[in-house]
Amino acid sequence: GCTQGPEFEDLPWASLGRPSLEGLPEPEFGADALRETGRDWAIARRTLEWARGHALDTVPMGRRMAILGSVFVGTPYAPGTLELRGPEGVVVNLRPFDCVTPVEPVLVLARLVTFEDPSFLTDERRLRATYRAELEHIRYRGGELGGYPSRLHYFSDWIRDAEAKGLLRDVTADLGGTPDPRPIDFMSRNPGSYRQLGEDPGAVEAIREIEAELNRHERRFIPKDQIADHEAG
């Protein structure tokens, strides 16, 4: 489950402050709370402008992501933020997050900060197209949206794919991570828990094949009681 993190004021770079959200469109509530709104794009633009103003494009990627991630400290939690009705699409949502979605927009923003031509920030159409293309590249296998099974549902799958795309390097083994022998099969064993799998039995078989491929590779993790020992590295 999700746990409460530190307060923003306790973070080592809190002195940078955070982008002001004054004057942005009001947040949506109710049935439309998970759908894309003008506030999402205003938050993205304001955050990128703030990041460039603080020269975060000159900061190493790991620290840049930590700083940008802290911008969203206090953002509400909502389950199933990507599970909208209708065909699979690139969901943009910077207002609530579920347990795993914060990393994707933060990585998108961290990458966009380094774009040499920042003029897309003043062109709403280009901003949305550029952000959406980066998000699709990160969220879907091989960087291409191809239906529900193409989304990187398992985080171990997300990490392997991101490493193959050159977005990160998995250092878990280098840190002495513990092998994880548990099989990956939750989605194929529980298709009733996923609307898309219930509507498309063919997608269940596609997910099962993805799980089988993941199970052919060793996975490692850092036990919770050892995380602090590796943070400085």
Buried (B, 14 or more C-beta within 10 A) or exposed (E): EEEEEEEBEEBEBBEBEBBEEEEBEEBBEEEEBBEBBEBBBBBBBBBBBBBBEBEBBEBEBEEBBBBBBBBBBEEEBBEEBBBBEEEBEBBBBBBBBBEBBBBBBBBBBBBBBBBEEBEBBEEEEEBBEBBBEBBBBBBBBEBEBEBBBBBBBBEBBBBBBBEEEEBBEBEBEEBEBEEEEEEBBBBBEEBEEBBBBEEBEEBBEBBBEBBEEBBEEEBBBBEEEEEEEBEEE
